[in-house]
Amino acid sequence: MGLFLGLGIAGIVLLALSLVFDGVLEGALDGVLDGLFDGWLSLPVIAGFVSMLGFTGAIVLGTTDLGTTAATAAGVLAGLLAARLTWWLSSSLMRDRAATAPRDADLLGTGGSVVTAIPADGYGEVLLRVAGQPVKYAARSATPMERGAEIWVEAALSATSVLVRPVER
């Protein structure tokens, strides 16, 4: 029973290490197997298998009179199930991609307000709603603009600055 409990604890320790050293095993084996196992040799999958093998084997050995062979067989089956579930969960999380980041063209026509006054010959700051989130950008304008003025984005000058014009009502 001590061996099975040791395996279970080793699996939990390996899982904790996989949180710290994420992707180390995949990186070490990169190109060697050329995607043969497709994520099956990841640390979380191996940790799930080892810990379920150990804990299930200990439970079967401690609660029944079936012996070490039956405990090992039950542990292997439970370990394979845990490995499969871990692989499925991690692969489904990896497929869950968020929307792409906004591009410069996405800023054109966006409305906002001046946060820091924009002088005629320099930069001020504007607050825009980009993908539903308030984002502050450096801003230039052909005319000086006071704090609180409503603006439209005419062009994206860089990733962090825009050219704006006042909203005409």
TORPA-4810 file (N, C-alpha, C, O; in nm, 3 decimals):
<nodes>
NODE_1_0.083_-0.120_0.000_0.000_0.000_0.000_0.087_0.126_0.000_0.049_0.228_-0.057_M
NODE_2_0.203_0.117_0.064_0.293_0.231_0.070_0.340_0.275_-0.069_0.354_0.394_-0.097_G
NODE_3_0.364_0.177_-0.155_0.406_0.208_-0.292_0.296_0.283_-0.367_0.324_0.380_-0.438_L
NODE_4_0.173_0.239_-0.352_0.062_0.306_-0.420_0.042_0.448_-0.368_0.021_0.541_-0.446_F
NODE_5_0.049_0.466_-0.237_0.036_0.601_-0.181_0.151_0.690_-0.226_0.133_0.810_-0.251_L
NODE_6_0.270_0.632_-0.236_0.386_0.707_-0.286_0.365_0.753_-0.430_0.399_0.866_-0.466_G
NODE_7_0.308_0.665_-0.512_0.279_0.703_-0.650_0.174_0.815_-0.656_0.186_0.908_-0.735_L
NODE_8_0.071_0.804_-0.571_-0.032_0.907_-0.568_0.025_1.042_-0.528_-0.007_1.144_-0.590_G
NODE_9_0.109_1.043_-0.426_0.170_1.168_-0.380_0.267_1.221_-0.486_0.274_1.341_-0.509_I
NODE_10_0.342_1.131_-0.549_0.434_1.174_-0.655_0.358_1.237_-0.771_0.406_1.333_-0.832_A
NODE_11_0.240_1.185_-0.803_0.158_1.243_-0.909_0.112_1.384_-0.873_0.111_1.473_-0.959_G
NODE_12_0.073_1.405_-0.748_0.031_1.538_-0.703_0.149_1.635_-0.707_0.134_1.750_-0.749_I
NODE_13_0.267_1.589_-0.664_0.387_1.674_-0.671_0.420_1.707_-0.816_0.455_1.821_-0.848_V
NODE_14_0.410_1.609_-0.904_0.435_1.632_-1.046_0.336_1.732_-1.104_0.372_1.816_-1.186_L
NODE_15_0.211_1.723_-1.061_0.111_1.820_-1.106_0.145_1.961_-1.059_0.132_2.057_-1.135_L
NODE_16_0.189_1.974_-0.935_0.230_2.105_-0.884_0.351_2.157_-0.962_0.357_2.276_-0.994_A
NODE_17_0.444_2.070_-0.993_0.561_2.111_-1.072_0.521_2.149_-1.214_0.583_2.236_-1.275_L
NODE_18_0.418_2.084_-1.267_0.374_2.117_-1.403_0.317_2.258_-1.410_0.321_2.322_-1.515_S
NODE_19_0.264_2.307_-1.299_0.217_2.446_-1.298_0.333_2.543_-1.306_0.321_2.651_-1.363_L
NODE_20_0.447_2.504_-1.248_0.565_2.590_-1.249_0.643_2.574_-1.380_0.684_2.673_-1.441_V
NODE_21_0.663_2.450_-1.421_0.743_2.421_-1.540_0.656_2.385_-1.659_0.681_2.284_-1.725_F
NODE_22_0.556_2.464_-1.687_0.460_2.436_-1.793_0.530_2.425_-1.928_0.600_2.517_-1.969_D
NODE_23_0.511_2.315_-1.995_0.564_2.297_-2.129_0.706_2.247_-2.136_0.760_2.235_-2.246_G
NODE_24_0.771_2.219_-2.023_0.911_2.176_-2.026_0.925_2.041_-2.096_1.013_2.025_-2.181_V
NODE_25_0.840_1.946_-2.063_0.851_1.814_-2.125_0.821_1.822_-2.274_0.888_1.756_-2.354_L
NODE_26_0.720_1.902_-2.312_0.692_1.917_-2.454_0.810_1.982_-2.526_0.843_1.944_-2.638_E
NODE_27_0.873_2.078_-2.461_0.988_2.145_-2.521_1.108_2.053_-2.532_1.183_2.060_-2.629_G
NODE_28_1.128_1.967_-2.433_1.240_1.875_-2.435_1.224_1.770_-2.544_1.322_1.726_-2.604_A
NODE_29_1.101_1.732_-2.570_1.075_1.630_-2.672_1.033_1.689_-2.805_0.988_1.616_-2.894_L
NODE_30_1.046_1.820_-2.821_1.000_1.888_-2.942_1.074_1.835_-3.065_1.197_1.839_-3.071_D
NODE_31_1.000_1.788_-3.159_1.059_1.738_-3.283_1.100_1.593_-3.277_1.116_1.530_-3.382_G
NODE_32_1.120_1.538_-3.158_1.164_1.399_-3.147_1.052_1.305_-3.190_1.075_1.211_-3.265_V
NODE_33_0.933_1.331_-3.141_0.821_1.243_-3.172_0.730_1.299_-3.280_0.637_1.231_-3.324_L
NODE_34_0.754_1.422_-3.323_0.678_1.490_-3.430_0.528_1.479_-3.412_0.456_1.442_-3.505_D
NODE_35_0.479_1.511_-3.292_0.336_1.514_-3.267_0.271_1.377_-3.261_0.149_1.366_-3.273_G
NODE_36_0.351_1.274_-3.244_0.299_1.137_-3.242_0.193_1.118_-3.133_0.090_1.055_-3.156_L
NODE_37_0.220_1.171_-3.015_0.127_1.154_-2.905_0.035_1.274_-2.886_-0.058_1.265_-2.807_F
NODE_38_0.057_1.384_-2.955_-0.031_1.500_-2.958_-0.080_1.543_-2.819_-0.200_1.547_-2.793_D
NODE_39_0.014_1.576_-2.730_-0.021_1.626_-2.598_-0.032_1.521_-2.490_-0.050_1.554_-2.373_G
NODE_40_-0.021_1.393_-2.527_-0.033_1.287_-2.428_0.088_1.281_-2.336_0.078_1.225_-2.226_W
NODE_41_0.200_1.337_-2.376_0.319_1.338_-2.291_0.336_1.471_-2.217_0.448_1.510_-2.185_L
NODE_42_0.227_1.539_-2.190_0.237_1.662_-2.113_0.244_1.628_-1.965_0.197_1.522_-1.922_S
NODE_43_0.303_1.717_-1.887_0.317_1.691_-1.744_0.182_1.674_-1.673_0.170_1.585_-1.588_L
NODE_44_0.080_1.756_-1.703_-0.048_1.733_-1.634_-0.110_1.597_-1.664_-0.170_1.535_-1.576_P
NODE_45_-0.097_1.550_-1.787_-0.154_1.419_-1.824_-0.080_1.308_-1.751_-0.142_1.217_-1.696_V
NODE_46_0.052_1.314_-1.749_0.131_1.212_-1.679_0.102_1.218_-1.529_0.090_1.114_-1.464_I
NODE_47_0.091_1.339_-1.474_0.062_1.354_-1.331_-0.074_1.297_-1.296_-0.089_1.231_-1.193_A
NODE_48_-0.174_1.320_-1.380_-0.306_1.263_-1.356_-0.304_1.112_-1.358_-0.367_1.046_-1.275_G
NODE_49_-0.230_1.057_-1.455_-0.221_0.911_-1.463_-0.154_0.853_-1.339_-0.206_0.759_-1.278_F
NODE_50_-0.038_0.907_-1.302_0.038_0.853_-1.189_-0.038_0.866_-1.058_-0.041_0.772_-0.978_V
NODE_51_-0.099_0.982_-1.035_-0.170_1.000_-0.907_-0.294_0.910_-0.898_-0.322_0.854_-0.792_S
NODE_52_-0.368_0.896_-1.007_-0.486_0.808_-1.003_-0.446_0.661_-0.993_-0.513_0.583_-0.926_M
NODE_53_-0.338_0.624_-1.058_-0.286_0.487_-1.043_-0.255_0.460_-0.897_-0.295_0.357_-0.843_L
NODE_54_-0.184_0.551_-0.834_-0.144_0.531_-0.695_-0.260_0.533_-0.598_-0.274_0.442_-0.517_G
NODE_55_-0.344_0.634_-0.605_-0.453_0.644_-0.508_-0.559_0.536_-0.528_-0.612_0.482_-0.431_F
NODE_56_-0.591_0.504_-0.653_-0.689_0.397_-0.678_-0.633_0.262_-0.634_-0.704_0.181_-0.575_T
NODE_57_-0.507_0.239_-0.664_-0.444_0.114_-0.619_-0.444_0.103_-0.468_-0.469_-0.006_-0.415_G
NODE_58_-0.417_0.210_-0.398_-0.419_0.208_-0.251_-0.559_0.184_-0.198_-0.576_0.110_-0.100_A
NODE_59_-0.659_0.244_-0.261_-0.797_0.224_-0.216_-0.840_0.080_-0.237_-0.899_0.018_-0.148_I
NODE_60_-0.812_0.025_-0.355_-0.850_-0.114_-0.384_-0.776_-0.210_-0.292_-0.835_-0.305_-0.240_V
NODE_61_-0.649_-0.186_-0.271_-0.570_-0.274_-0.184_-0.615_-0.265_-0.039_-0.616_-0.366_0.032_L
NODE_62_-0.652_-0.147_0.005_-0.692_-0.128_0.144_-0.834_-0.169_0.175_-0.864_-0.202_0.290_G
NODE_63_-0.923_-0.169_0.077_-1.064_-0.200_0.104_-1.108_-0.338_0.060_-1.216_-0.383_0.097_T
NODE_64_-1.027_-0.405_-0.018_-1.066_-0.538_-0.065_-0.953_-0.637_-0.037_-0.844_-0.598_0.005_T
NODE_65_-0.979_-0.762_-0.061_-0.878_-0.866_-0.047_-0.833_-0.917_-0.184_-0.794_-1.034_-0.197_D
NODE_66_-0.838_-0.832_-0.286_-0.809_-0.876_-0.422_-0.660_-0.890_-0.449_-0.622_-0.968_-0.537_L
NODE_67_-0.575_-0.821_-0.380_-0.432_-0.835_-0.399_-0.373_-0.723_-0.484_-0.442_-0.635_-0.534_G
NODE_68_-0.241_-0.731_-0.497_-0.165_-0.627_-0.565_-0.194_-0.622_-0.715_-0.200_-0.513_-0.773_T
NODE_69_-0.212_-0.734_-0.779_-0.237_-0.738_-0.923_-0.368_-0.670_-0.957_-0.373_-0.590_-1.051_T
NODE_70_-0.473_-0.698_-0.884_-0.603_-0.635_-0.908_-0.597_-0.486_-0.876_-0.657_-0.405_-0.947_A
NODE_71_-0.525_-0.449_-0.770_-0.511_-0.308_-0.735_-0.435_-0.233_-0.844_-0.469_-0.119_-0.877_A
NODE_72_-0.334_-0.297_-0.899_-0.258_-0.235_-1.007_-0.345_-0.220_-1.133_-0.341_-0.115_-1.198_T
NODE_73_-0.421_-0.322_-1.166_-0.509_-0.316_-1.283_-0.614_-0.206_-1.266_-0.640_-0.130_-1.360_A
NODE_74_-0.675_-0.198_-1.149_-0.775_-0.093_-1.125_-0.709_0.044_-1.130_-0.767_0.140_-1.182_A
NODE_75_-0.588_0.053_-1.076_-0.516_0.181_-1.078_-0.481_0.225_-1.219_-0.492_0.343_-1.253_G
NODE_76_-0.439_0.130_-1.302_-0.406_0.162_-1.442_-0.530_0.210_-1.517_-0.524_0.306_-1.592_V
NODE_77_-0.644_0.141_-1.496_-0.768_0.184_-1.562_-0.809_0.324_-1.517_-0.845_0.408_-1.599_L
NODE_78_-0.804_0.349_-1.386_-0.840_0.482_-1.336_-0.740_0.586_-1.384_-0.777_0.699_-1.415_A
NODE_79_-0.613_0.548_-1.390_-0.510_0.640_-1.440_-0.530_0.676_-1.585_-0.514_0.792_-1.624_G
NODE_80_-0.566_0.578_-1.667_-0.593_0.605_-1.808_-0.714_0.696_-1.825_-0.714_0.785_-1.911_L
NODE_81_-0.816_0.675_-1.744_-0.934_0.762_-1.748_-0.897_0.905_-1.707_-0.939_1.001_-1.771_L
NODE_82_-0.820_0.918_-1.601_-0.777_1.052_-1.556_-0.689_1.119_-1.661_-0.701_1.239_-1.685_A
NODE_83_-0.600_1.043_-1.723_-0.513_1.099_-1.826_-0.596_1.146_-1.946_-0.572_1.254_-2.000_A
NODE_84_-0.693_1.065_-1.985_-0.780_1.102_-2.098_-0.859_1.229_-2.067_-0.870_1.318_-2.151_R
NODE_85_-0.916_1.237_-1.947_-0.992_1.356_-1.908_-0.902_1.479_-1.899_-0.942_1.589_-1.939_L
NODE_86_-0.782_1.462_-1.847_-0.687_1.574_-1.838_-0.648_1.621_-1.977_-0.643_1.741_-2.003_T
NODE_87_-0.620_1.529_-2.067_-0.584_1.565_-2.204_-0.700_1.637_-2.273_-0.679_1.738_-2.340_W
NODE_88_-0.822_1.585_-2.256_-0.939_1.647_-2.318_-0.961_1.789_-2.265_-0.987_1.881_-2.342_W
NODE_89_-0.952_1.806_-2.133_-0.973_1.938_-2.074_-0.866_2.036_-2.119_-0.898_2.149_-2.156_L
NODE_90_-0.740_1.995_-2.117_-0.634_2.087_-2.157_-0.642_2.121_-2.306_-0.616_2.235_-2.344_S
NODE_91_-0.676_2.024_-2.389_-0.687_2.054_-2.533_-0.809_2.142_-2.561_-0.803_2.227_-2.651_S
NODE_92_-0.918_2.125_-2.488_-1.033_2.213_-2.510_-1.004_2.354_-2.461_-1.051_2.451_-2.521_S
NODE_93_-0.927_2.367_-2.355_-0.888_2.502_-2.310_-0.793_2.568_-2.410_-0.799_2.689_-2.430_L
NODE_94_-0.706_2.491_-2.473_-0.614_2.547_-2.571_-0.687_2.590_-2.698_-0.642_2.683_-2.766_M
NODE_95_-0.797_2.526_-2.732_-0.874_2.565_-2.850_-0.959_2.688_-2.825_-1.004_2.752_-2.920_R
NODE_96_-0.982_2.723_-2.700_-1.068_2.836_-2.666_-0.990_2.966_-2.687_-0.924_3.014_-2.595_D
NODE_97_-0.998_3.021_-2.805_-0.926_3.143_-2.838_-1.018_3.262_-2.826_-1.135_3.257_-2.864_R
NODE_98_-0.964_3.368_-2.774_-1.041_3.492_-2.763_-1.039_3.562_-2.899_-0.967_3.522_-2.990_A
NODE_99_-1.119_3.664_-2.910_-1.123_3.741_-3.034_-0.986_3.806_-3.057_-0.908_3.825_-2.964_A
NODE_100_-0.959_3.838_-3.181_-0.831_3.899_-3.213_-0.821_4.038_-3.154_-0.922_4.103_-3.128_T
NODE_101_-0.701_4.082_-3.133_-0.677_4.215_-3.079_-0.720_4.320_-3.182_-0.708_4.297_-3.302_A
NODE_102_-0.770_4.435_-3.136_-0.811_4.539_-3.230_-0.693_4.588_-3.314_-0.582_4.603_-3.263_P
NODE_103_-0.719_4.614_-3.440_-0.616_4.667_-3.529_-0.637_4.817_-3.546_-0.737_4.872_-3.498_R
NODE_104_-0.544_4.882_-3.613_-0.553_5.026_-3.635_-0.682_5.062_-3.708_-0.746_5.162_-3.675_D
NODE_105_-0.720_4.982_-3.805_-0.841_5.012_-3.883_-0.967_5.004_-3.797_-1.067_5.069_-3.827_A
NODE_106_-0.962_4.925_-3.690_-1.078_4.913_-3.602_-1.102_5.041_-3.522_-1.213_5.063_-3.473_D
NODE_107_-1.002_5.125_-3.510_-1.016_5.249_-3.432_-1.083_5.360_-3.513_-1.140_5.452_-3.454_L
NODE_108_-1.078_5.352_-3.645_-1.133_5.458_-3.728_-1.282_5.475_-3.702_-1.358_5.379_-3.705_L
NODE_109_-1.323_5.599_-3.675_-1.463_5.629_-3.650_-1.507_5.605_-3.506_-1.624_5.626_-3.473_G
NODE_110_-1.416_5.562_-3.422_-1.451_5.537_-3.283_-1.469_5.671_-3.211_-1.390_5.764_-3.228_T
NODE_111_-1.573_5.679_-3.132_-1.599_5.800_-3.055_-1.536_5.793_-2.918_-1.509_5.684_-2.866_G
NODE_112_-1.513_5.910_-2.859_-1.455_5.914_-2.725_-1.457_6.055_-2.673_-1.528_6.141_-2.724_G
NODE_113_-1.378_6.077_-2.570_-1.371_6.211_-2.512_-1.227_6.244_-2.476_-1.145_6.155_-2.452_S
NODE_114_-1.199_6.374_-2.472_-1.065_6.421_-2.439_-1.047_6.412_-2.288_-1.130_6.461_-2.212_V
NODE_115_-0.937_6.349_-2.246_-0.905_6.336_-2.104_-0.805_6.442_-2.062_-0.819_6.504_-1.956_V
NODE_116_-0.704_6.463_-2.144_-0.604_6.568_-2.124_-0.610_6.657_-2.246_-0.604_6.609_-2.359_T
NODE_117_-0.621_6.788_-2.225_-0.637_6.883_-2.336_-0.532_6.859_-2.444_-0.416_6.829_-2.417_A
NODE_118_-0.577_6.875_-2.570_-0.489_6.854_-2.685_-0.447_6.991_-2.738_-0.531_7.066_-2.788_I
NODE_119_-0.317_7.026_-2.728_-0.271_7.154_-2.782_-0.260_7.148_-2.935_-0.263_7.040_-2.993_P
NODE_120_-0.247_7.261_-2.998_-0.240_7.269_-3.144_-0.113_7.203_-3.198_-0.113_7.152_-3.310_A
NODE_121_-0.006_7.205_-3.121_0.121_7.155_-3.172_0.176_7.035_-3.093_0.296_7.010_-3.097_D
NODE_122_0.091_6.961_-3.023_0.141_6.849_-2.943_0.035_6.742_-2.921_-0.065_6.733_-2.993_G
NODE_123_0.061_6.664_-2.822_-0.027_6.551_-2.790_-0.106_6.577_-2.662_-0.058_6.642_-2.570_Y
NODE_124_-0.227_6.524_-2.659_-0.308_6.517_-2.540_-0.350_6.371_-2.524_-0.288_6.282_-2.582_G
NODE_125_-0.454_6.348_-2.445_-0.501_6.211_-2.428_-0.651_6.203_-2.447_-0.725_6.295_-2.410_E
NODE_126_-0.694_6.092_-2.506_-0.837_6.067_-2.525_-0.872_5.931_-2.468_-0.787_5.841_-2.461_V
NODE_127_-0.996_5.916_-2.428_-1.046_5.789_-2.378_-1.142_5.733_-2.481_-1.244_5.795_-2.512_L
NODE_128_-1.109_5.615_-2.535_-1.191_5.550_-2.637_-1.245_5.420_-2.582_-1.188_5.362_-2.490_L
NODE_129_-1.355_5.374_-2.639_-1.408_5.241_-2.607_-1.366_5.147_-2.719_-1.415_5.157_-2.831_R
NODE_130_-1.274_5.057_-2.688_-1.223_4.961_-2.785_-1.262_4.822_-2.737_-1.222_4.779_-2.628_V
NODE_131_-1.338_4.752_-2.818_-1.388_4.618_-2.783_-1.461_4.620_-2.650_-1.453_4.524_-2.573_A
NODE_132_-1.531_4.728_-2.623_-1.612_4.738_-2.502_-1.535_4.783_-2.379_-1.593_4.796_-2.271_G
NODE_133_-1.405_4.805_-2.393_-1.322_4.844_-2.280_-1.271_4.987_-2.298_-1.234_5.025_-2.409_Q
NODE_134_-1.268_5.066_-2.191_-1.211_5.200_-2.203_-1.059_5.192_-2.214_-0.993_5.127_-2.133_P
NODE_135_-1.005_5.259_-2.316_-0.860_5.259_-2.339_-0.816_5.402_-2.364_-0.879_5.476_-2.440_V
NODE_136_-0.706_5.441_-2.299_-0.655_5.576_-2.315_-0.547_5.577_-2.423_-0.456_5.494_-2.423_K
NODE_137_-0.558_5.672_-2.516_-0.462_5.687_-2.625_-0.404_5.828_-2.624_-0.471_5.923_-2.582_Y
NODE_138_-0.280_5.842_-2.669_-0.225_5.974_-2.697_-0.294_6.023_-2.823_-0.323_5.945_-2.914_A
NODE_139_-0.321_6.154_-2.829_-0.399_6.205_-2.942_-0.345_6.338_-2.991_-0.299_6.422_-2.913_A
NODE_140_-0.351_6.355_-3.123_-0.322_6.482_-3.189_-0.448_6.529_-3.257_-0.537_6.449_-3.287_R
NODE_141_-0.455_6.659_-3.280_-0.570_6.716_-3.348_-0.525_6.837_-3.428_-0.428_6.903_-3.392_S
NODE_142_-0.596_6.865_-3.537_-0.564_6.982_-3.619_-0.598_7.111_-3.543_-0.537_7.215_-3.567_A
NODE_143_-0.693_7.103_-3.453_-0.732_7.219_-3.373_-0.716_7.185_-3.226_-0.731_7.069_-3.188_T
NODE_144_-0.686_7.284_-3.142_-0.676_7.257_-2.999_-0.812_7.212_-2.944_-0.916_7.260_-2.988_P
NODE_145_-0.808_7.121_-2.847_-0.933_7.069_-2.790_-0.921_7.068_-2.637_-0.817_7.032_-2.582_M
NODE_146_-1.029_7.109_-2.572_-1.033_7.114_-2.426_-1.072_6.979_-2.369_-1.126_6.892_-2.438_E
NODE_147_-1.044_6.963_-2.241_-1.081_6.842_-2.168_-1.233_6.826_-2.169_-1.306_6.923_-2.147_R
NODE_148_-1.281_6.703_-2.195_-1.423_6.675_-2.196_-1.487_6.683_-2.333_-1.603_6.643_-2.349_G
NODE_149_-1.417_6.736_-2.433_-1.473_6.748_-2.567_-1.494_6.610_-2.628_-1.414_6.519_-2.608_A
NODE_150_-1.605_6.595_-2.703_-1.630_6.469_-2.773_-1.550_6.466_-2.902_-1.536_6.567_-2.970_E
NODE_151_-1.496_6.349_-2.934_-1.409_6.336_-3.053_-1.445_6.212_-3.133_-1.513_6.121_-3.086_I
NODE_152_-1.395_6.212_-3.259_-1.397_6.095_-3.347_-1.254_6.067_-3.388_-1.175_6.160_-3.405_W
NODE_153_-1.220_5.942_-3.404_-1.086_5.905_-3.449_-1.084_5.910_-3.601_-1.164_5.845_-3.669_V
NODE_154_-0.989_5.989_-3.654_-0.971_5.998_-3.800_-0.866_5.900_-3.852_-0.881_5.845_-3.961_E
NODE_155_-0.760_5.878_-3.773_-0.652_5.789_-3.817_-0.577_5.737_-3.696_-0.574_5.801_-3.590_A
NODE_156_-0.517_5.621_-3.712_-0.429_5.565_-3.609_-0.286_5.600_-3.649_-0.238_5.554_-3.753_A
NODE_157_-0.220_5.680_-3.568_-0.084_5.722_-3.598_0.018_5.614_-3.559_0.120_5.597_-3.626_L
NODE_158_-0.010_5.544_-3.452_0.075_5.433_-3.407_-0.014_5.341_-3.323_-0.136_5.358_-3.319_S
NODE_159_0.048_5.245_-3.257_-0.030_5.152_-3.175_-0.087_5.221_-3.051_-0.181_5.170_-2.990_A
NODE_160_-0.030_5.338_-3.015_-0.075_5.406_-2.893_-0.120_5.549_-2.916_-0.151_5.620_-2.820_T
NODE_161_-0.123_5.593_-3.039_-0.165_5.731_-3.064_-0.260_5.739_-3.183_-0.253_5.659_-3.276_S
NODE_162_-0.349_5.840_-3.179_-0.451_5.857_-3.283_-0.460_6.004_-3.322_-0.419_6.093_-3.248_V
NODE_163_-0.515_6.027_-3.440_-0.548_6.160_-3.488_-0.699_6.174_-3.474_-0.774_6.091_-3.524_L
NODE_164_-0.742_6.280_-3.407_-0.886_6.296_-3.378_-0.937_6.429_-3.433_-0.860_6.519_-3.465_V
NODE_165_-1.070_6.437_-3.443_-1.136_6.561_-3.479_-1.256_6.576_-3.387_-1.307_6.477_-3.335_R
NODE_166_-1.302_6.699_-3.365_-1.418_6.718_-3.276_-1.547_6.667_-3.341_-1.561_6.668_-3.463_P
NODE_167_-1.639_6.625_-3.258_-1.771_6.583_-3.305_-1.852_6.710_-3.331_-1.864_6.796_-3.244_V
NODE_168_-1.907_6.718_-3.452_-1.988_6.835_-3.486_-2.134_6.796_-3.476_-2.178_6.700_-3.539_E
NODE_169_-2.210_6.872_-3.398_-2.352_6.843_-3.378_-2.435_6.951_-3.440_-2.558_6.945_-3.434_R
</nodes>
